[in-house]
Amino acid sequence: MAFGLMLVLEGVLPLVAPQVWRDTFRRMTELNDGQLRFAGLLSMAIGLLIVLVVK
């Protein structure tokens, strides 16, 4: 269920604003490893916070 919801949420931006999604993805490929790791950590922390609040 959670994986399906994640896929739905991940698909919203490419559906609604494909050019913005493309530009954002392009900028992310230019980040160094440390910046990408921080973005991943931040994403995980926000996701965990959402899970804890909803639960």
GULUM-593356 format. One line per 3 residues: number of its first residue (from 1); their letters; for each residue x, y, z of C-alpha. Coordinates in nm, 2 decimals, always signed. Layout:
! residues N
NUM) a) X/Y/Z  ...
! end
This chain:
! residues 55
1) maf) +0.00/+0.00/+0.00  +0.28/+0.24/+0.10  +0.48/+0.16/-0.22
4) glm) +0.17/+0.23/-0.44  +0.10/+0.56/-0.27  +0.47/+0.66/-0.32
7) lvl) +0.44/+0.58/-0.69  +0.12/+0.79/-0.71  +0.29/+1.09/-0.54
10) egv) +0.61/+1.05/-0.75  +0.40/+1.06/-1.06  +0.22/+1.39/-0.99
13) lpl) +0.49/+1.63/-1.09  +0.58/+1.46/-1.43  +0.21/+1.45/-1.51
16) vap) +0.13/+1.81/-1.41  +0.45/+1.99/-1.50  +0.69/+1.78/-1.71
19) qvw) +0.92/+2.06/-1.80  +0.97/+2.16/-1.43  +1.03/+1.79/-1.35
22) rdt) +1.29/+1.76/-1.63  +1.47/+2.08/-1.52  +1.47/+1.97/-1.16
25) frr) +1.61/+1.62/-1.25  +1.88/+1.78/-1.47  +1.99/+2.00/-1.18
28) mte) +2.00/+1.71/-0.94  +2.24/+1.52/-1.18  +2.48/+1.81/-1.14
31) lnd) +2.50/+1.79/-0.76  +2.80/+1.63/-0.60  +2.76/+1.31/-0.39
34) gql) +2.75/+1.49/-0.06  +2.46/+1.71/-0.17  +2.27/+1.41/-0.31
37) rfa) +2.32/+1.22/+0.01  +2.19/+1.52/+0.21  +1.88/+1.54/-0.02
40) gll) +1.82/+1.17/+0.03  +1.86/+1.20/+0.41  +1.62/+1.50/+0.42
43) sma) +1.37/+1.31/+0.20  +1.38/+1.01/+0.43  +1.34/+1.23/+0.74
46) igl) +1.04/+1.41/+0.60  +0.89/+1.08/+0.50  +0.94/+0.94/+0.84
49) liv) +0.79/+1.24/+1.00  +0.48/+1.21/+0.78  +0.45/+0.85/+0.87
52) lvv) +0.47/+0.92/+1.24  +0.22/+1.21/+1.22  -0.03/+1.01/+1.02
55) k) +0.01/+0.70/+1.23
! end
